[in-house]
Amino acid sequence: MFRLEIIGGGRMGEALLTGMLNHNVINREDVVVAEVSEARRNELKALFPDVAVVADLVPAQSVILATKPSDAQQALAVVGSIGIGRVLSIAAGVRLSVLEACVGPDIPVIRAMPNTPALVGEGAAAISAGPSASEEDLRWAESILGGVGTVVRLPESSLDAVTGLSGSGPAYVFMLAEAMIEGGVLQGLSRDVAHELVCQTILGSARLLVNSSDGPESLRTAVTSPAGTTASGLLTLERGAFRATVIEAVSAATDRSRSMHDSRS
């Protein structure tokens, strides 16, 4: 029996596996990936030549459920019937009660909402425990996700907001990066130079925000000289309702997460 089975070898499954292996969270011989797509299995075998990649579900001590939400219940029902010890689900919008109904009341289930920067060890995740999950189970989940980023514990009622904020958040940042690069190109910079400068600006700003005792408002104020270039740029963003649009984006993604599990209840 494998120590860990990842059900679903898509983007998030790959991200978690990459992060866990790179950060020595688990040994390659102790993990198996179950993936239904033959083409995707071949890709995963090329990416992880020392990791078992299979088509059918197998018994495992622990399971990470990384399927599409629509496939989660069927996958859990199958693996629950052949033997599992506990479940960490990253299937977006699938409630703990639904997960527990698939595997039975005695199997510890933890629901998580991670994001794709786990691929580089910089993920952000929140976890919520089902009634059968112990403190040890929570620490196990934190060891899995904590090896690839930051983990916070929250009640399940908060996970939709986490989905809208940090789950979808990387896409917001990538879109901002795209727009900044295009702005640099419009002003005469080569695309390669604009890309390099934007990437480092976002990376450096994030590190400054993390390492500073000041909040984002103070840091923004510090870089904004009266009647200066930054003030002019910020005025344009305010005229375009930049902050309001970002807030609305988080709200829209949160609402979509709620509607996904509401439609299955």
C-alpha positions in Angstrom: 0.0 0.0 0.0 1.3 3.4 -1.0 1.7 6.1 1.7 0.0 8.7 -0.5 -2.2 8.6 -3.6 -2.9 11.7 -5.7 -6.2 11.2 -7.6 -6.0 13.4 -10.6 -2.8 14.4 -12.3 -4.0 17.8 -13.6 -2.4 21.2 -13.0 -3.0 21.2 -9.2 -2.1 17.6 -8.8 1.2 18.2 -10.6 1.8 21.4 -8.6 1.4 19.6 -5.3 3.5 16.6 -6.3 6.3 18.8 -7.7 6.3 20.9 -4.5 6.3 17.9 -2.2 9.1 16.2 -4.0 11.2 19.4 -4.3 10.8 20.1 -0.6 11.3 16.5 0.5 7.8 16.2 2.0 7.5 12.7 0.6 9.7 10.1 -1.1 9.1 9.3 -4.7 8.6 5.6 -4.0 5.9 6.3 -1.5 3.5 8.2 -3.8 1.3 7.1 -6.7 -0.7 9.2 -9.1 -4.0 7.9 -10.5 -4.9 9.6 -13.8 -7.6 8.5 -16.3 -6.1 10.2 -19.4 -3.5 8.1 -21.1 -2.0 11.2 -22.7 -1.7 12.9 -19.4 -0.3 9.8 -17.8 2.5 9.7 -20.4 3.2 13.4 -19.6 3.4 12.7 -15.9 5.7 9.7 -16.4 8.1 11.9 -18.4 8.0 14.6 -15.7 8.3 12.2 -12.7 10.1 9.1 -14.0 10.5 7.6 -10.5 6.9 8.0 -9.5 4.2 5.4 -10.1 1.5 6.7 -12.4 -1.5 4.4 -12.9 -4.8 4.4 -14.7 -6.9 2.8 -11.9 -7.3 3.7 -8.3 -5.3 1.7 -5.7 -5.5 1.4 -1.9 -3.4 4.0 0.0 -2.8 5.2 3.5 -3.7 8.8 2.6 -5.3 10.3 -0.5 -5.2 13.7 -2.1 -8.3 14.3 -4.1 -7.3 16.5 -7.0 -9.9 15.7 -9.6 -12.4 18.1 -11.3 -15.3 18.8 -8.9 -17.7 16.9 -11.1 -15.6 13.7 -10.8 -14.9 14.0 -7.1 -17.7 11.9 -5.7 -17.3 9.0 -8.1 -13.5 8.8 -7.5 -13.9 8.9 -3.7 -16.6 6.3 -3.7 -14.3 3.9 -5.6 -11.2 4.5 -3.6 -13.2 4.4 -0.4 -14.4 0.9 -1.3 -10.9 -0.4 -1.9 -9.2 1.1 1.2 -8.0 4.5 2.3 -7.0 6.0 5.7 -7.8 9.6 5.2 -8.6 12.2 2.6 -7.3 15.7 1.7 -9.6 17.2 -0.9 -8.6 20.1 -3.1 -11.7 19.7 -5.4 -13.1 23.2 -5.5 -16.6 23.7 -4.2 -17.1 20.2 -2.9 -18.4 20.3 0.7 -17.1 18.2 3.5 -20.5 16.6 4.0 -20.5 15.4 0.4 -16.9 14.1 0.7 -17.8 12.3 3.9 -20.9 10.7 2.4 -18.7 9.1 -0.3 -16.1 7.5 2.1 -18.2 7.0 5.3 -18.2 8.7 8.6 -15.1 7.0 10.1 -12.6 8.2 7.5 -11.0 11.6 8.4 -11.6 14.1 5.6 -10.0 17.5 5.3 -11.0 20.0 2.6 -8.4 22.4 1.3 -8.2 25.4 -1.1 -4.6 25.7 -2.4 -3.4 27.7 -5.4 -1.0 27.0 -8.3 2.1 28.9 -6.9 2.5 25.6 -4.9 4.4 24.6 -8.1 7.3 26.8 -6.9 6.8 26.3 -3.2 5.0 29.6 -2.8 1.4 28.5 -2.5 -1.3 29.8 -0.3 -3.9 27.3 1.1 -6.6 27.1 3.7 -7.8 23.9 5.3 -11.0 22.9 7.1 -11.5 19.6 9.0 -14.4 17.3 9.0 -15.8 16.0 12.3 -13.8 12.7 12.1 -10.5 14.5 11.5 -8.1 14.8 14.4 -5.4 17.2 15.3 -2.9 14.7 13.9 -4.8 14.7 10.6 -4.8 18.4 10.4 -1.0 18.4 11.1 -0.6 15.9 8.3 -2.5 18.1 5.9 -0.4 21.1 6.9 2.7 19.1 6.3 1.6 18.3 2.7 0.5 21.9 1.9 3.0 23.6 4.2 5.8 22.1 2.2 4.7 24.1 -0.8 3.6 27.4 0.8 1.5 28.9 3.5 -1.4 27.1 5.2 -4.1 28.6 7.4 -6.9 26.8 9.3 -10.4 28.2 8.7 -14.0 27.0 9.1 -15.5 25.6 6.0 -17.8 28.5 5.7 -14.8 30.7 4.8 -13.4 28.5 2.0 -15.5 30.1 -0.7 -14.0 33.4 0.1 -10.5 31.8 0.0 -11.3 30.4 -3.4 -12.3 33.8 -4.7 -9.2 35.5 -3.1 -6.1 33.3 -3.2 -7.4 30.4 -5.2 -8.2 32.6 -8.2 -5.8 35.3 -7.2 -2.8 34.2 -9.3 -4.8 34.8 -12.4 -5.5 38.3 -11.3 -1.8 38.9 -10.8 -1.0 37.4 -14.2 -3.5 39.6 -15.9 -1.9 42.6 -14.2 1.5 41.5 -15.4 0.2 41.1 -18.9 -1.2 44.6 -18.8 2.0 46.1 -17.4 4.1 44.4 -20.0 1.9 45.8 -22.8 2.2 49.2 -21.3 5.9 49.0 -21.4 5.9 47.8 -25.0 3.6 50.7 -25.9 6.1 53.1 -24.5 9.0 51.7 -26.6 10.5 48.9 -24.5 11.2 45.6 -26.0 8.8 42.8 -24.9 11.7 40.8 -23.3 12.9 43.8 -21.3 9.3 44.7 -20.3 8.7 41.1 -19.2 11.9 41.0 -17.1 11.2 44.3 -15.4 7.5 43.5 -14.7 8.3 40.0 -13.2 11.0 41.5 -10.9 8.7 44.4 -9.9 5.9 42.0 -8.9 8.4 39.7 -7.1 10.2 42.5 -5.3 7.0 44.2 -4.3 5.6 41.0 -2.9 8.7 40.4 -0.9 8.7 44.0 0.4 5.1 43.6 1.5 5.8 40.3 3.3 9.0 41.5 5.0 7.7 45.0 5.9 5.9 45.8 9.1 3.9 48.4 7.1 0.7 47.5 5.3 0.1 47.9 1.5 -1.4 51.4 2.0 1.7 52.7 3.8 4.1 51.1 1.2 2.1 52.6 -1.6 2.2 56.0 0.0 5.9 55.8 0.5 6.6 55.3 -3.2 4.1 58.1 -4.3 5.7 61.5 -4.4 3.4 64.6 -4.5 2.6 65.5 -8.2 5.0 62.7 -9.3 4.9 60.0 -11.9 3.5 57.3 -9.5 0.7 59.7 -8.4 -0.2 60.2 -12.1 -0.3 56.5 -12.7 -2.4 55.8 -9.6 -4.9 58.5 -10.6 -5.5 56.8 -13.9 -6.0 53.5 -12.1 -8.5 55.1 -9.7 -10.4 56.7 -12.7 -10.6 53.2 -14.1 -12.1 51.9 -10.8 -9.1 49.6 -10.4 -9.6 48.8 -6.7 -13.4 48.4 -7.1 -12.9 46.1 -10.0 -10.5 43.8 -8.1 -12.9 43.7 -5.2 -15.7 42.8 -7.5 -13.6 40.1 -9.1 -13.0 38.5 -5.7 -16.7 38.7 -5.0 -17.6 37.2 -8.3 -15.2 34.2 -7.9 -16.5 33.7 -4.4 -20.1 33.6 -5.6 -19.2 31.2 -8.3 -17.6 28.9 -5.8 -20.8 29.0 -3.7 -23.0 28.3 -6.7 -20.8 25.3 -7.6 -21.5 23.4 -4.4 -25.0 24.7 -4.0 -25.9 23.1 -7.4 -24.7 19.7 -6.1 -26.5 19.9 -2.7 
